[in-house]
Amino acid sequence: MRIADDGEVICRGGNVFQGYLKQPDKTSESLIDGWLHSGDIGEMDADGYLRIVDRKKELIITSGGKNISPANLEAALKTVALIGQAAAIGDGRKFCTAILVLDPEAAAVWARTAGRDDATPAELAGDAAVITEVQEGVDRINRQFAQVEQIKKFTLVGEEWLPDSDVLTPTSKLKRRGVNARYAAEIEAMYEGLD
């Protein structure tokens, strides 16, 4: 087993299957030069232990050819108190942006503290003080990542993402195509004149 140049976990040996039954095209996609390409992105530590960090099809590949794991970015962004969900954007783009969803409970606490009990989540998502606080959190998270991986811009939304919807699976995994479709205008606005 080893990690390919693009970060994919590949392996070969007697324990690897010989191919898909009567499916040579599918076999040739998975078995290349005797190596099984798993589709997983992994990291090997100093002791030789493998850690799977993402799926290859989930990778963001910037216009400059850099491979970025969105799962790592999104998990870090969700540690910011006001952020409930995050979707990193940047495939085929010069830099990464994100669609960030206000955490409804944290936003309600923030609103009470700020004397804005009557504000809706959508209003809070447009509030300059909330955006400033989220920006401070994003800046803190960005320091953990390489320059190319950092979130340069974000759009904060106040609607809650629910499981089994166009943006989340029933098990609350992100549906990237759904996010890209629902927020196409917001995504384009973040790159307008800059990409």
Rosetta constraint file for C-alpha pairs under 8 A:
AtomPair CA 1 CA 9 HARMONIC 7.18 0.50
AtomPair CA 1 CA 10 HARMONIC 5.73 0.50
AtomPair CA 1 CA 11 HARMONIC 4.09 0.50
AtomPair CA 1 CA 12 HARMONIC 6.57 0.50
AtomPair CA 2 CA 9 HARMONIC 6.04 0.50
AtomPair CA 2 CA 10 HARMONIC 5.60 0.50
AtomPair CA 2 CA 11 HARMONIC 6.30 0.50
AtomPair CA 3 CA 7 HARMONIC 5.52 0.50
AtomPair CA 3 CA 8 HARMONIC 5.57 0.50
AtomPair CA 3 CA 9 HARMONIC 4.77 0.50
AtomPair CA 3 CA 10 HARMONIC 6.11 0.50
AtomPair CA 3 CA 42 HARMONIC 6.88 0.50
AtomPair CA 3 CA 43 HARMONIC 7.23 0.50
AtomPair CA 3 CA 44 HARMONIC 7.61 0.50
AtomPair CA 4 CA 8 HARMONIC 5.21 0.50
AtomPair CA 4 CA 9 HARMONIC 6.34 0.50
AtomPair CA 4 CA 10 HARMONIC 6.60 0.50
AtomPair CA 6 CA 67 HARMONIC 7.41 0.50
AtomPair CA 7 CA 41 HARMONIC 5.24 0.50
AtomPair CA 7 CA 42 HARMONIC 6.09 0.50
AtomPair CA 7 CA 43 HARMONIC 7.40 0.50
AtomPair CA 8 CA 37 HARMONIC 7.05 0.50
AtomPair CA 8 CA 38 HARMONIC 7.01 0.50
AtomPair CA 8 CA 39 HARMONIC 6.27 0.50
AtomPair CA 8 CA 40 HARMONIC 5.52 0.50
AtomPair CA 8 CA 41 HARMONIC 4.42 0.50
AtomPair CA 8 CA 42 HARMONIC 6.18 0.50
AtomPair CA 8 CA 56 HARMONIC 6.75 0.50
AtomPair CA 9 CA 37 HARMONIC 6.52 0.50
AtomPair CA 9 CA 38 HARMONIC 5.81 0.50
AtomPair CA 9 CA 39 HARMONIC 7.05 0.50
AtomPair CA 9 CA 40 HARMONIC 5.69 0.50
AtomPair CA 9 CA 41 HARMONIC 5.84 0.50
AtomPair CA 9 CA 42 HARMONIC 5.77 0.50
AtomPair CA 10 CA 35 HARMONIC 6.00 0.50
AtomPair CA 10 CA 36 HARMONIC 5.37 0.50
AtomPair CA 10 CA 37 HARMONIC 4.71 0.50
AtomPair CA 10 CA 38 HARMONIC 5.85 0.50
AtomPair CA 11 CA 16 HARMONIC 7.62 0.50
AtomPair CA 11 CA 35 HARMONIC 5.35 0.50
AtomPair CA 11 CA 36 HARMONIC 5.25 0.50
AtomPair CA 11 CA 37 HARMONIC 7.00 0.50
AtomPair CA 11 CA 38 HARMONIC 7.90 0.50
AtomPair CA 12 CA 16 HARMONIC 5.90 0.50
AtomPair CA 12 CA 34 HARMONIC 6.33 0.50
AtomPair CA 12 CA 35 HARMONIC 4.92 0.50
AtomPair CA 12 CA 36 HARMONIC 5.99 0.50
AtomPair CA 16 CA 36 HARMONIC 7.16 0.50
AtomPair CA 19 CA 23 HARMONIC 7.81 0.50
AtomPair CA 19 CA 24 HARMONIC 7.56 0.50
AtomPair CA 19 CA 27 HARMONIC 4.97 0.50
AtomPair CA 19 CA 31 HARMONIC 7.28 0.50
AtomPair CA 20 CA 24 HARMONIC 6.88 0.50
AtomPair CA 20 CA 26 HARMONIC 6.77 0.50
AtomPair CA 20 CA 27 HARMONIC 5.46 0.50
AtomPair CA 23 CA 27 HARMONIC 6.24 0.50
AtomPair CA 24 CA 28 HARMONIC 6.05 0.50
AtomPair CA 25 CA 29 HARMONIC 6.46 0.50
AtomPair CA 26 CA 30 HARMONIC 6.51 0.50
AtomPair CA 27 CA 31 HARMONIC 5.78 0.50
AtomPair CA 28 CA 32 HARMONIC 6.31 0.50
AtomPair CA 30 CA 35 HARMONIC 7.98 0.50
AtomPair CA 30 CA 36 HARMONIC 5.61 0.50
AtomPair CA 30 CA 37 HARMONIC 5.21 0.50
AtomPair CA 30 CA 38 HARMONIC 7.28 0.50
AtomPair CA 31 CA 35 HARMONIC 5.36 0.50
AtomPair CA 31 CA 36 HARMONIC 4.63 0.50
AtomPair CA 31 CA 37 HARMONIC 6.27 0.50
AtomPair CA 32 CA 36 HARMONIC 6.60 0.50
AtomPair CA 32 CA 37 HARMONIC 7.28 0.50
AtomPair CA 39 CA 55 HARMONIC 5.89 0.50
AtomPair CA 39 CA 56 HARMONIC 5.15 0.50
AtomPair CA 39 CA 57 HARMONIC 7.19 0.50
AtomPair CA 40 CA 52 HARMONIC 6.55 0.50
AtomPair CA 40 CA 53 HARMONIC 7.61 0.50
AtomPair CA 40 CA 54 HARMONIC 6.00 0.50
AtomPair CA 40 CA 55 HARMONIC 4.50 0.50
AtomPair CA 40 CA 56 HARMONIC 5.43 0.50
AtomPair CA 41 CA 52 HARMONIC 5.86 0.50
AtomPair CA 41 CA 53 HARMONIC 5.70 0.50
AtomPair CA 41 CA 54 HARMONIC 5.07 0.50
AtomPair CA 41 CA 55 HARMONIC 5.52 0.50
AtomPair CA 41 CA 56 HARMONIC 5.63 0.50
AtomPair CA 42 CA 50 HARMONIC 6.54 0.50
AtomPair CA 42 CA 51 HARMONIC 5.41 0.50
AtomPair CA 42 CA 52 HARMONIC 4.24 0.50
AtomPair CA 42 CA 53 HARMONIC 5.33 0.50
AtomPair CA 42 CA 54 HARMONIC 7.06 0.50
AtomPair CA 43 CA 50 HARMONIC 5.77 0.50
AtomPair CA 43 CA 51 HARMONIC 5.24 0.50
AtomPair CA 43 CA 52 HARMONIC 6.50 0.50
AtomPair CA 43 CA 53 HARMONIC 7.15 0.50
AtomPair CA 44 CA 48 HARMONIC 5.66 0.50
AtomPair CA 44 CA 49 HARMONIC 5.51 0.50
AtomPair CA 44 CA 50 HARMONIC 4.63 0.50
AtomPair CA 44 CA 51 HARMONIC 6.32 0.50
AtomPair CA 45 CA 49 HARMONIC 5.44 0.50
AtomPair CA 45 CA 50 HARMONIC 6.62 0.50
AtomPair CA 45 CA 51 HARMONIC 7.81 0.50
AtomPair CA 53 CA 69 HARMONIC 7.53 0.50
AtomPair CA 53 CA 71 HARMONIC 7.55 0.50
AtomPair CA 53 CA 72 HARMONIC 7.47 0.50
AtomPair CA 54 CA 58 HARMONIC 6.90 0.50
AtomPair CA 54 CA 59 HARMONIC 7.44 0.50
AtomPair CA 54 CA 69 HARMONIC 6.39 0.50
AtomPair CA 54 CA 71 HARMONIC 6.49 0.50
AtomPair CA 55 CA 59 HARMONIC 6.86 0.50
AtomPair CA 58 CA 69 HARMONIC 7.32 0.50
AtomPair CA 58 CA 70 HARMONIC 7.21 0.50
AtomPair CA 59 CA 67 HARMONIC 6.31 0.50
AtomPair CA 59 CA 68 HARMONIC 5.71 0.50
AtomPair CA 59 CA 69 HARMONIC 5.16 0.50
AtomPair CA 59 CA 70 HARMONIC 6.37 0.50
AtomPair CA 59 CA 91 HARMONIC 7.92 0.50
AtomPair CA 60 CA 66 HARMONIC 7.93 0.50
AtomPair CA 60 CA 67 HARMONIC 5.77 0.50
AtomPair CA 60 CA 68 HARMONIC 5.03 0.50
AtomPair CA 60 CA 69 HARMONIC 6.35 0.50
AtomPair CA 60 CA 70 HARMONIC 6.52 0.50
AtomPair CA 60 CA 89 HARMONIC 7.45 0.50
AtomPair CA 60 CA 90 HARMONIC 6.04 0.50
AtomPair CA 60 CA 91 HARMONIC 4.60 0.50
AtomPair CA 60 CA 92 HARMONIC 7.65 0.50
AtomPair CA 61 CA 65 HARMONIC 5.68 0.50
AtomPair CA 61 CA 66 HARMONIC 5.43 0.50
AtomPair CA 61 CA 67 HARMONIC 4.65 0.50
AtomPair CA 61 CA 68 HARMONIC 6.29 0.50
AtomPair CA 61 CA 90 HARMONIC 7.22 0.50
AtomPair CA 61 CA 91 HARMONIC 4.96 0.50
AtomPair CA 61 CA 92 HARMONIC 5.95 0.50
AtomPair CA 61 CA 93 HARMONIC 7.95 0.50
AtomPair CA 62 CA 66 HARMONIC 5.32 0.50
AtomPair CA 62 CA 67 HARMONIC 6.76 0.50
AtomPair CA 62 CA 68 HARMONIC 7.83 0.50
AtomPair CA 62 CA 90 HARMONIC 6.00 0.50
AtomPair CA 62 CA 91 HARMONIC 5.16 0.50
AtomPair CA 62 CA 92 HARMONIC 4.62 0.50
AtomPair CA 62 CA 93 HARMONIC 5.01 0.50
AtomPair CA 62 CA 94 HARMONIC 5.71 0.50
AtomPair CA 62 CA 95 HARMONIC 6.68 0.50
AtomPair CA 62 CA 96 HARMONIC 7.99 0.50
AtomPair CA 63 CA 91 HARMONIC 7.28 0.50
AtomPair CA 63 CA 92 HARMONIC 4.41 0.50
AtomPair CA 63 CA 93 HARMONIC 4.86 0.50
AtomPair CA 63 CA 94 HARMONIC 5.23 0.50
AtomPair CA 64 CA 92 HARMONIC 7.99 0.50
AtomPair CA 64 CA 93 HARMONIC 7.90 0.50
AtomPair CA 64 CA 94 HARMONIC 6.47 0.50
AtomPair CA 66 CA 148 HARMONIC 7.57 0.50
AtomPair CA 68 CA 149 HARMONIC 6.33 0.50
AtomPair CA 69 CA 73 HARMONIC 6.98 0.50
AtomPair CA 70 CA 74 HARMONIC 5.99 0.50
AtomPair CA 70 CA 87 HARMONIC 7.63 0.50
AtomPair CA 70 CA 88 HARMONIC 5.63 0.50
AtomPair CA 70 CA 89 HARMONIC 7.90 0.50
AtomPair CA 71 CA 75 HARMONIC 6.00 0.50
AtomPair CA 72 CA 76 HARMONIC 6.28 0.50
AtomPair CA 73 CA 77 HARMONIC 6.14 0.50
AtomPair CA 73 CA 88 HARMONIC 6.95 0.50
AtomPair CA 73 CA 149 HARMONIC 7.80 0.50
AtomPair CA 74 CA 78 HARMONIC 6.19 0.50
AtomPair CA 74 CA 85 HARMONIC 7.76 0.50
AtomPair CA 74 CA 86 HARMONIC 5.29 0.50
AtomPair CA 74 CA 87 HARMONIC 6.13 0.50
AtomPair CA 74 CA 88 HARMONIC 6.33 0.50
AtomPair CA 75 CA 79 HARMONIC 6.91 0.50
AtomPair CA 75 CA 86 HARMONIC 7.83 0.50
AtomPair CA 76 CA 80 HARMONIC 7.65 0.50
AtomPair CA 76 CA 141 HARMONIC 6.45 0.50
AtomPair CA 77 CA 83 HARMONIC 7.03 0.50
AtomPair CA 77 CA 86 HARMONIC 6.56 0.50
AtomPair CA 77 CA 137 HARMONIC 7.81 0.50
AtomPair CA 77 CA 138 HARMONIC 6.67 0.50
AtomPair CA 77 CA 141 HARMONIC 6.52 0.50
AtomPair CA 78 CA 83 HARMONIC 5.37 0.50
AtomPair CA 78 CA 84 HARMONIC 5.85 0.50
AtomPair CA 78 CA 85 HARMONIC 6.05 0.50
AtomPair CA 78 CA 86 HARMONIC 6.44 0.50
AtomPair CA 79 CA 83 HARMONIC 7.21 0.50
AtomPair CA 80 CA 134 HARMONIC 7.32 0.50
AtomPair CA 80 CA 137 HARMONIC 5.55 0.50
AtomPair CA 80 CA 138 HARMONIC 7.49 0.50
AtomPair CA 81 CA 103 HARMONIC 7.71 0.50
AtomPair CA 81 CA 106 HARMONIC 6.57 0.50
AtomPair CA 82 CA 102 HARMONIC 5.61 0.50
AtomPair CA 82 CA 103 HARMONIC 5.35 0.50
AtomPair CA 82 CA 106 HARMONIC 5.45 0.50
AtomPair CA 82 CA 107 HARMONIC 6.07 0.50
AtomPair CA 82 CA 134 HARMONIC 6.68 0.50
AtomPair CA 83 CA 100 HARMONIC 6.42 0.50
AtomPair CA 83 CA 101 HARMONIC 5.73 0.50
AtomPair CA 83 CA 102 HARMONIC 4.80 0.50
AtomPair CA 83 CA 103 HARMONIC 5.02 0.50
AtomPair CA 83 CA 134 HARMONIC 7.56 0.50
AtomPair CA 84 CA 100 HARMONIC 7.60 0.50
AtomPair CA 84 CA 101 HARMONIC 5.56 0.50
AtomPair CA 84 CA 102 HARMONIC 5.37 0.50
AtomPair CA 84 CA 103 HARMONIC 3.88 0.50
AtomPair CA 84 CA 104 HARMONIC 7.39 0.50
AtomPair CA 85 CA 100 HARMONIC 5.92 0.50
AtomPair CA 85 CA 101 HARMONIC 4.97 0.50
AtomPair CA 85 CA 102 HARMONIC 7.16 0.50
AtomPair CA 85 CA 103 HARMONIC 7.23 0.50
AtomPair CA 85 CA 161 HARMONIC 7.55 0.50
AtomPair CA 86 CA 98 HARMONIC 6.68 0.50
AtomPair CA 86 CA 99 HARMONIC 5.80 0.50
AtomPair CA 86 CA 100 HARMONIC 4.58 0.50
AtomPair CA 86 CA 101 HARMONIC 6.21 0.50
AtomPair CA 87 CA 98 HARMONIC 5.43 0.50
AtomPair CA 87 CA 99 HARMONIC 5.20 0.50
AtomPair CA 87 CA 100 HARMONIC 6.54 0.50
AtomPair CA 87 CA 174 HARMONIC 7.56 0.50
AtomPair CA 87 CA 176 HARMONIC 7.57 0.50
AtomPair CA 87 CA 179 HARMONIC 7.53 0.50
AtomPair CA 88 CA 96 HARMONIC 6.74 0.50
AtomPair CA 88 CA 97 HARMONIC 5.95 0.50
AtomPair CA 88 CA 98 HARMONIC 4.40 0.50
AtomPair CA 88 CA 99 HARMONIC 6.63 0.50
AtomPair CA 88 CA 151 HARMONIC 7.89 0.50
AtomPair CA 89 CA 96 HARMONIC 5.58 0.50
AtomPair CA 89 CA 97 HARMONIC 5.12 0.50
AtomPair CA 89 CA 98 HARMONIC 5.38 0.50
AtomPair CA 89 CA 99 HARMONIC 7.56 0.50
AtomPair CA 89 CA 187 HARMONIC 7.88 0.50
AtomPair CA 90 CA 94 HARMONIC 7.16 0.50
AtomPair CA 90 CA 95 HARMONIC 5.84 0.50
AtomPair CA 90 CA 96 HARMONIC 4.49 0.50
AtomPair CA 90 CA 97 HARMONIC 6.24 0.50
AtomPair CA 93 CA 195 HARMONIC 6.38 0.50
AtomPair CA 94 CA 195 HARMONIC 5.82 0.50
AtomPair CA 95 CA 148 HARMONIC 6.65 0.50
AtomPair CA 95 CA 149 HARMONIC 7.60 0.50
AtomPair CA 95 CA 150 HARMONIC 7.81 0.50
AtomPair CA 95 CA 151 HARMONIC 7.52 0.50
AtomPair CA 95 CA 152 HARMONIC 6.88 0.50
AtomPair CA 95 CA 195 HARMONIC 7.78 0.50
AtomPair CA 96 CA 148 HARMONIC 7.59 0.50
AtomPair CA 96 CA 149 HARMONIC 6.50 0.50
AtomPair CA 96 CA 150 HARMONIC 6.34 0.50
AtomPair CA 96 CA 151 HARMONIC 5.04 0.50
AtomPair CA 96 CA 152 HARMONIC 6.06 0.50
AtomPair CA 96 CA 153 HARMONIC 7.47 0.50
AtomPair CA 97 CA 151 HARMONIC 4.92 0.50
AtomPair CA 97 CA 152 HARMONIC 5.62 0.50
AtomPair CA 97 CA 153 HARMONIC 4.89 0.50
AtomPair CA 97 CA 154 HARMONIC 5.37 0.50
AtomPair CA 97 CA 187 HARMONIC 7.98 0.50
AtomPair CA 97 CA 190 HARMONIC 7.31 0.50
AtomPair CA 98 CA 151 HARMONIC 6.62 0.50
AtomPair CA 98 CA 153 HARMONIC 6.68 0.50
AtomPair CA 98 CA 154 HARMONIC 4.66 0.50
AtomPair CA 98 CA 155 HARMONIC 6.44 0.50
AtomPair CA 99 CA 154 HARMONIC 5.74 0.50
AtomPair CA 99 CA 155 HARMONIC 5.01 0.50
AtomPair CA 99 CA 156 HARMONIC 6.17 0.50
AtomPair CA 99 CA 157 HARMONIC 7.33 0.50
AtomPair CA 99 CA 187 HARMONIC 7.84 0.50
AtomPair CA 100 CA 154 HARMONIC 6.76 0.50
AtomPair CA 100 CA 155 HARMONIC 6.03 0.50
AtomPair CA 100 CA 156 HARMONIC 4.81 0.50
AtomPair CA 100 CA 157 HARMONIC 6.19 0.50
AtomPair CA 101 CA 156 HARMONIC 5.79 0.50
AtomPair CA 101 CA 157 HARMONIC 4.96 0.50
AtomPair CA 101 CA 158 HARMONIC 5.98 0.50
AtomPair CA 101 CA 159 HARMONIC 6.93 0.50
AtomPair CA 101 CA 160 HARMONIC 6.86 0.50
AtomPair CA 101 CA 161 HARMONIC 7.67 0.50
AtomPair CA 102 CA 106 HARMONIC 7.77 0.50
AtomPair CA 102 CA 107 HARMONIC 6.46 0.50
AtomPair CA 102 CA 121 HARMONIC 7.32 0.50
AtomPair CA 102 CA 125 HARMONIC 6.85 0.50
AtomPair CA 102 CA 156 HARMONIC 6.90 0.50
AtomPair CA 102 CA 157 HARMONIC 6.28 0.50
AtomPair CA 102 CA 158 HARMONIC 5.42 0.50
AtomPair CA 102 CA 159 HARMONIC 7.53 0.50
AtomPair CA 102 CA 160 HARMONIC 7.47 0.50
AtomPair CA 103 CA 107 HARMONIC 5.85 0.50
AtomPair CA 103 CA 160 HARMONIC 7.73 0.50
AtomPair CA 104 CA 108 HARMONIC 6.13 0.50
AtomPair CA 104 CA 121 HARMONIC 7.03 0.50
AtomPair CA 104 CA 158 HARMONIC 7.99 0.50
AtomPair CA 104 CA 160 HARMONIC 7.21 0.50
AtomPair CA 105 CA 109 HARMONIC 6.38 0.50
AtomPair CA 106 CA 110 HARMONIC 6.13 0.50
AtomPair CA 107 CA 111 HARMONIC 6.04 0.50
AtomPair CA 107 CA 121 HARMONIC 7.09 0.50
AtomPair CA 107 CA 124 HARMONIC 7.41 0.50
AtomPair CA 108 CA 112 HARMONIC 6.24 0.50
AtomPair CA 108 CA 117 HARMONIC 7.31 0.50
AtomPair CA 109 CA 113 HARMONIC 6.20 0.50
AtomPair CA 110 CA 114 HARMONIC 6.10 0.50
AtomPair CA 111 CA 115 HARMONIC 6.00 0.50
AtomPair CA 111 CA 116 HARMONIC 4.65 0.50
AtomPair CA 111 CA 117 HARMONIC 5.30 0.50
AtomPair CA 111 CA 118 HARMONIC 8.00 0.50
AtomPair CA 111 CA 119 HARMONIC 6.99 0.50
AtomPair CA 111 CA 124 HARMONIC 7.76 0.50
AtomPair CA 112 CA 116 HARMONIC 5.75 0.50
AtomPair CA 112 CA 117 HARMONIC 5.01 0.50
AtomPair CA 119 CA 123 HARMONIC 5.86 0.50
AtomPair CA 119 CA 124 HARMONIC 6.31 0.50
AtomPair CA 120 CA 124 HARMONIC 6.23 0.50
AtomPair CA 120 CA 158 HARMONIC 7.94 0.50
AtomPair CA 121 CA 125 HARMONIC 6.11 0.50
AtomPair CA 121 CA 158 HARMONIC 4.51 0.50
AtomPair CA 121 CA 159 HARMONIC 6.73 0.50
AtomPair CA 122 CA 126 HARMONIC 6.67 0.50
AtomPair CA 122 CA 157 HARMONIC 6.49 0.50
AtomPair CA 122 CA 158 HARMONIC 4.13 0.50
AtomPair CA 122 CA 159 HARMONIC 6.49 0.50
AtomPair CA 123 CA 127 HARMONIC 6.29 0.50
AtomPair CA 123 CA 158 HARMONIC 7.37 0.50
AtomPair CA 124 CA 130 HARMONIC 6.54 0.50
AtomPair CA 124 CA 158 HARMONIC 6.95 0.50
AtomPair CA 125 CA 130 HARMONIC 6.76 0.50
AtomPair CA 125 CA 131 HARMONIC 6.96 0.50
AtomPair CA 125 CA 156 HARMONIC 5.52 0.50
AtomPair CA 125 CA 157 HARMONIC 5.38 0.50
AtomPair CA 125 CA 158 HARMONIC 5.15 0.50
AtomPair CA 126 CA 130 HARMONIC 7.55 0.50
AtomPair CA 126 CA 131 HARMONIC 7.04 0.50
AtomPair CA 126 CA 156 HARMONIC 7.42 0.50
AtomPair CA 126 CA 157 HARMONIC 7.90 0.50
AtomPair CA 127 CA 131 HARMONIC 6.23 0.50
AtomPair CA 128 CA 132 HARMONIC 6.06 0.50
AtomPair CA 129 CA 133 HARMONIC 6.25 0.50
AtomPair CA 130 CA 134 HARMONIC 6.16 0.50
AtomPair CA 131 CA 135 HARMONIC 5.96 0.50
AtomPair CA 131 CA 156 HARMONIC 7.41 0.50
AtomPair CA 132 CA 136 HARMONIC 6.23 0.50
AtomPair CA 133 CA 137 HARMONIC 6.47 0.50
AtomPair CA 134 CA 138 HARMONIC 6.17 0.50
AtomPair CA 135 CA 139 HARMONIC 6.02 0.50
AtomPair CA 136 CA 140 HARMONIC 6.25 0.50
AtomPair CA 137 CA 141 HARMONIC 6.27 0.50
AtomPair CA 138 CA 142 HARMONIC 6.00 0.50
AtomPair CA 138 CA 151 HARMONIC 7.31 0.50
AtomPair CA 139 CA 143 HARMONIC 6.62 0.50
AtomPair CA 140 CA 144 HARMONIC 7.54 0.50
AtomPair CA 141 CA 145 HARMONIC 7.40 0.50
AtomPair CA 142 CA 146 HARMONIC 7.82 0.50
AtomPair CA 142 CA 147 HARMONIC 7.97 0.50
AtomPair CA 142 CA 149 HARMONIC 7.90 0.50
AtomPair CA 142 CA 150 HARMONIC 5.07 0.50
AtomPair CA 142 CA 151 HARMONIC 6.60 0.50
AtomPair CA 143 CA 150 HARMONIC 7.92 0.50
AtomPair CA 145 CA 149 HARMONIC 5.91 0.50
AtomPair CA 145 CA 150 HARMONIC 6.05 0.50
AtomPair CA 146 CA 150 HARMONIC 6.49 0.50
AtomPair CA 153 CA 190 HARMONIC 6.47 0.50
AtomPair CA 154 CA 190 HARMONIC 7.20 0.50
AtomPair CA 155 CA 186 HARMONIC 6.92 0.50
AtomPair CA 155 CA 187 HARMONIC 7.91 0.50
AtomPair CA 155 CA 190 HARMONIC 7.68 0.50
AtomPair CA 161 CA 165 HARMONIC 7.60 0.50
AtomPair CA 161 CA 167 HARMONIC 6.73 0.50
AtomPair CA 161 CA 168 HARMONIC 6.90 0.50
AtomPair CA 162 CA 167 HARMONIC 7.71 0.50
AtomPair CA 162 CA 168 HARMONIC 6.45 0.50
AtomPair CA 162 CA 172 HARMONIC 7.51 0.50
AtomPair CA 163 CA 167 HARMONIC 7.89 0.50
AtomPair CA 163 CA 168 HARMONIC 5.04 0.50
AtomPair CA 163 CA 169 HARMONIC 5.54 0.50
AtomPair CA 163 CA 170 HARMONIC 4.79 0.50
AtomPair CA 163 CA 171 HARMONIC 6.45 0.50
AtomPair CA 163 CA 172 HARMONIC 4.98 0.50
AtomPair CA 164 CA 168 HARMONIC 5.61 0.50
AtomPair CA 164 CA 169 HARMONIC 4.65 0.50
AtomPair CA 164 CA 170 HARMONIC 4.07 0.50
AtomPair CA 164 CA 171 HARMONIC 7.48 0.50
AtomPair CA 164 CA 172 HARMONIC 7.28 0.50
AtomPair CA 165 CA 169 HARMONIC 6.46 0.50
AtomPair CA 165 CA 170 HARMONIC 7.59 0.50
AtomPair CA 166 CA 175 HARMONIC 6.96 0.50
AtomPair CA 166 CA 178 HARMONIC 5.09 0.50
AtomPair CA 166 CA 179 HARMONIC 7.41 0.50
AtomPair CA 167 CA 174 HARMONIC 6.00 0.50
AtomPair CA 167 CA 175 HARMONIC 4.84 0.50
AtomPair CA 167 CA 176 HARMONIC 6.98 0.50
AtomPair CA 167 CA 177 HARMONIC 7.81 0.50
AtomPair CA 167 CA 178 HARMONIC 4.84 0.50
AtomPair CA 167 CA 179 HARMONIC 5.29 0.50
AtomPair CA 168 CA 172 HARMONIC 5.03 0.50
AtomPair CA 168 CA 173 HARMONIC 5.34 0.50
AtomPair CA 168 CA 174 HARMONIC 4.76 0.50
AtomPair CA 168 CA 175 HARMONIC 5.27 0.50
AtomPair CA 169 CA 173 HARMONIC 5.19 0.50
AtomPair CA 169 CA 174 HARMONIC 6.51 0.50
AtomPair CA 169 CA 175 HARMONIC 6.56 0.50
AtomPair CA 174 CA 179 HARMONIC 7.99 0.50
AtomPair CA 175 CA 179 HARMONIC 6.35 0.50
AtomPair CA 176 CA 180 HARMONIC 6.06 0.50
AtomPair CA 177 CA 181 HARMONIC 6.07 0.50
AtomPair CA 178 CA 182 HARMONIC 5.99 0.50
AtomPair CA 179 CA 183 HARMONIC 5.91 0.50
AtomPair CA 179 CA 184 HARMONIC 7.92 0.50
AtomPair CA 180 CA 184 HARMONIC 5.38 0.50
AtomPair CA 180 CA 187 HARMONIC 7.56 0.50
AtomPair CA 183 CA 187 HARMONIC 6.05 0.50
AtomPair CA 184 CA 188 HARMONIC 6.17 0.50
AtomPair CA 185 CA 189 HARMONIC 6.14 0.50
AtomPair CA 186 CA 190 HARMONIC 6.44 0.50
AtomPair CA 187 CA 191 HARMONIC 6.78 0.50
AtomPair CA 188 CA 192 HARMONIC 5.87 0.50
AtomPair CA 191 CA 195 HARMONIC 5.25 0.50
